[in-house]
Amino acid sequence: MFAWDDSPDLNITPLVDVMLVLMAILMVTAPTVTFQEQLTLPDGSKSVQVANPKTLTIRMDKNKTIYLNKDTYALDTFADDFVNQSVKFDKNSEVYIRADENLEYKNVMYLLKSVKAAGFQKVSLITQ
């Protein structure tokens, strides 16, 4: 007759070793696997070209003189003058403000507020 042992001895160490090796291989190879799905993109309209919107640059020097293209304005009267001049420009164009670093913060913010009040929404301050 066979004698059965009441507490069988199960050695799982080789199983754990194999699983750790497989996990290490997976961790090394997973980042290098890339999936590329082939896409067929639709053709765009060849008759309409998208034009880059014009940009507008406003400069203010340390003497609070404002330059817009070839025109010169004083800070005190710039808001009214710019509203009158803004009808010549596209309101969707980007406006870049270049101001001297020695100016007071309130003067630069006044310039920024004046440009936004004229209807321009894409206004940026340019830095070095």
C-alpha beads as a LAMMPS data file, in Angstrom:
LAMMPS data file: protein, C-alpha beads

128 atoms
127 bonds

1 atom types
1 bond types

-500.0 500.0 xlo xhi
-500.0 500.0 ylo yhi
-500.0 500.0 zlo zhi

Masses

1 110.0

Atoms # bond

1 1 1 0.000 0.000 0.000
2 1 1 0.940 3.600 -0.555
3 1 1 1.639 5.836 2.349
4 1 1 0.231 9.305 1.831
5 1 1 1.857 12.152 3.634
6 1 1 -0.646 14.344 5.458
7 1 1 1.305 17.555 4.716
8 1 1 2.623 17.527 1.183
9 1 1 5.704 19.652 0.579
10 1 1 5.138 22.105 -2.314
11 1 1 8.175 23.995 -3.555
12 1 1 7.095 27.212 -5.376
13 1 1 10.547 28.814 -5.561
14 1 1 11.135 27.800 -9.217
15 1 1 7.703 29.191 -10.139
16 1 1 8.484 32.532 -8.459
17 1 1 11.883 32.680 -10.184
18 1 1 10.348 32.095 -13.599
19 1 1 7.638 34.698 -12.971
20 1 1 10.192 37.325 -11.849
21 1 1 12.274 36.732 -14.983
22 1 1 9.180 37.069 -17.188
23 1 1 8.149 40.261 -15.385
24 1 1 11.654 41.726 -15.844
25 1 1 11.544 40.928 -19.565
26 1 1 8.118 42.549 -19.833
27 1 1 9.279 45.682 -17.998
28 1 1 12.299 46.057 -20.282
29 1 1 10.478 45.476 -23.556
30 1 1 7.181 47.298 -22.852
31 1 1 8.521 50.867 -23.279
32 1 1 10.069 49.991 -26.636
33 1 1 6.862 48.633 -28.112
34 1 1 5.104 51.269 -30.194
35 1 1 1.838 50.852 -31.950
36 1 1 1.322 52.652 -35.215
37 1 1 -2.061 52.807 -36.721
38 1 1 -2.177 53.780 -40.358
39 1 1 -4.413 56.787 -40.882
40 1 1 -5.689 58.099 -44.149
41 1 1 -6.297 61.801 -43.691
42 1 1 -8.798 63.665 -45.861
43 1 1 -7.571 66.104 -48.471
44 1 1 -7.977 69.753 -47.639
45 1 1 -9.195 72.513 -49.862
46 1 1 -6.470 73.496 -52.274
47 1 1 -8.230 76.624 -53.445
48 1 1 -8.351 78.443 -50.098
49 1 1 -5.105 79.450 -48.460
50 1 1 -5.112 80.418 -44.809
51 1 1 -3.473 83.787 -44.436
52 1 1 -1.451 84.598 -41.375
53 1 1 -3.162 87.340 -39.423
54 1 1 -1.288 90.597 -39.344
55 1 1 0.439 91.564 -36.167
56 1 1 0.535 94.993 -34.638
57 1 1 3.488 96.109 -32.516
58 1 1 3.210 98.972 -30.057
59 1 1 6.353 100.273 -28.363
60 1 1 6.706 102.576 -25.357
61 1 1 10.063 104.037 -24.382
62 1 1 11.239 105.230 -20.972
63 1 1 9.952 108.767 -21.704
64 1 1 6.383 107.390 -22.037
65 1 1 6.357 108.018 -25.793
66 1 1 4.307 105.420 -27.651
67 1 1 5.151 104.326 -31.183
68 1 1 2.603 102.648 -33.442
69 1 1 4.033 101.975 -36.903
70 1 1 5.415 105.382 -37.895
71 1 1 3.093 107.384 -35.636
72 1 1 4.064 108.778 -32.246
73 1 1 1.655 109.298 -29.338
74 1 1 1.829 110.651 -25.811
75 1 1 0.666 108.379 -22.997
76 1 1 -1.994 110.875 -21.881
77 1 1 -3.788 110.952 -25.229
78 1 1 -3.001 107.450 -26.460
79 1 1 -6.317 105.837 -25.466
80 1 1 -8.444 108.224 -27.543
81 1 1 -6.018 108.330 -30.450
82 1 1 -5.717 104.552 -30.569
83 1 1 -9.500 104.070 -30.608
84 1 1 -9.636 106.403 -33.624
85 1 1 -6.734 104.603 -35.338
86 1 1 -8.001 101.099 -34.537
87 1 1 -10.610 101.191 -37.313
88 1 1 -7.710 100.735 -39.758
89 1 1 -6.681 97.423 -38.174
90 1 1 -8.257 93.993 -37.989
91 1 1 -9.555 93.370 -34.466
92 1 1 -8.494 89.694 -34.698
93 1 1 -4.864 90.584 -35.296
94 1 1 -2.313 89.932 -32.587
95 1 1 -0.999 92.964 -30.721
96 1 1 2.471 92.918 -29.188
97 1 1 3.425 95.519 -26.612
98 1 1 7.091 96.300 -26.056
99 1 1 7.731 98.546 -23.074
100 1 1 10.933 99.775 -21.472
101 1 1 11.718 97.998 -18.217
102 1 1 12.238 101.301 -16.397
103 1 1 8.601 102.300 -16.821
104 1 1 6.193 102.166 -13.923
105 1 1 3.842 99.208 -13.847
106 1 1 0.745 101.422 -13.980
107 1 1 1.863 102.997 -17.267
108 1 1 2.291 99.633 -18.982
109 1 1 -1.062 98.429 -17.626
110 1 1 -2.714 101.643 -18.869
111 1 1 -1.338 100.912 -22.336
112 1 1 -2.541 97.305 -22.156
113 1 1 -5.993 98.391 -20.948
114 1 1 -6.258 100.983 -23.745
115 1 1 -5.499 98.392 -26.409
116 1 1 -8.043 95.935 -24.972
117 1 1 -10.665 98.703 -24.694
118 1 1 -10.237 99.380 -28.413
119 1 1 -11.495 95.848 -29.121
120 1 1 -8.315 93.813 -29.493
121 1 1 -8.366 90.521 -27.598
122 1 1 -5.027 88.934 -28.543
123 1 1 -2.636 91.239 -26.685
124 1 1 0.771 90.089 -25.444
125 1 1 3.625 91.719 -23.582
126 1 1 7.028 91.093 -25.139
127 1 1 10.034 90.482 -22.893
128 1 1 13.708 89.782 -23.506

Bonds

1 1 1 2
2 1 2 3
3 1 3 4
4 1 4 5
5 1 5 6
6 1 6 7
7 1 7 8
8 1 8 9
9 1 9 10
10 1 10 11
11 1 11 12
12 1 12 13
13 1 13 14
14 1 14 15
15 1 15 16
16 1 16 17
17 1 17 18
18 1 18 19
19 1 19 20
20 1 20 21
21 1 21 22
22 1 22 23
23 1 23 24
24 1 24 25
25 1 25 26
26 1 26 27
27 1 27 28
28 1 28 29
29 1 29 30
30 1 30 31
31 1 31 32
32 1 32 33
33 1 33 34
34 1 34 35
35 1 35 36
36 1 36 37
37 1 37 38
38 1 38 39
39 1 39 40
40 1 40 41
41 1 41 42
42 1 42 43
43 1 43 44
44 1 44 45
45 1 45 46
46 1 46 47
47 1 47 48
48 1 48 49
49 1 49 50
50 1 50 51
51 1 51 52
52 1 52 53
53 1 53 54
54 1 54 55
55 1 55 56
56 1 56 57
57 1 57 58
58 1 58 59
59 1 59 60
60 1 60 61
61 1 61 62
62 1 62 63
63 1 63 64
64 1 64 65
65 1 65 66
66 1 66 67
67 1 67 68
68 1 68 69
69 1 69 70
70 1 70 71
71 1 71 72
72 1 72 73
73 1 73 74
74 1 74 75
75 1 75 76
76 1 76 77
77 1 77 78
78 1 78 79
79 1 79 80
80 1 80 81
81 1 81 82
82 1 82 83
83 1 83 84
84 1 84 85
85 1 85 86
86 1 86 87
87 1 87 88
88 1 88 89
89 1 89 90
90 1 90 91
91 1 91 92
92 1 92 93
93 1 93 94
94 1 94 95
95 1 95 96
96 1 96 97
97 1 97 98
98 1 98 99
99 1 99 100
100 1 100 101
101 1 101 102
102 1 102 103
103 1 103 104
104 1 104 105
105 1 105 106
106 1 106 107
107 1 107 108
108 1 108 109
109 1 109 110
110 1 110 111
111 1 111 112
112 1 112 113
113 1 113 114
114 1 114 115
115 1 115 116
116 1 116 117
117 1 117 118
118 1 118 119
119 1 119 120
120 1 120 121
121 1 121 122
122 1 122 123
123 1 123 124
124 1 124 125
125 1 125 126
126 1 126 127
127 1 127 128
